[in-house]
Amino acid sequence: MTLKTGDRIPTETVFEMGKDGPQAFNTDDLFANKTVLMFGLPGAFTPVCSENHLPGYVGLADQIKARGVDEIFCFAVNDAFVMAAWGLGQNVAGKVRMIGDGSALLTHKMGLELDRIDGGLGIRCQRFAMVIKNGIAHSLDIEAPGTFNDSSAAAQLIKL
């Protein structure tokens, strides 16, 4: 079943690169007592994700945060090493946190899987954006496969 507005983000462990290697975070703790704009995408270093999706959030991060968002998370079915390398190349420091769901466990629990096995990419995450307040999805925009509109930073900024 796909996550919907009003649902609690499922409990799962996700990873972010720390100074000493991958650091595990429980989603209950990660989303507690704050407002997060989390956008998900099919994968690091892929064309639309690298040329439009992530750069849009980096460029509009200050404006998004000025509208009450405490943190912005980039979420993908990639490991913490890949997410960190991609973030470094995209200059995300201090603007967007790079959260990896390498085994797609949270992606599966949210019902946001994208099957790209035939294309050699395995199971990925659908392209989406959601505002999460204290662990609850307050808005959720899921893109149709092959589209990039409602989950963009510009579209989310207008909604805030």
Secondary structure, 3 states (H helix, E strand, C coil): CCCCCCCECCCCEEEEEECCEEEEEEHHHHCCCCEEEEEECCCCCCHHHHHHHHHHHHHHHHHHHHCCCCEEEEEECCCHHHHHHHHHHCCCCCCCEEEECCCCHHHHHHCCEEEEHHHCCEEEECCEEEEEECCEEEEEEECCCCCCCCCCHHHHHHHC
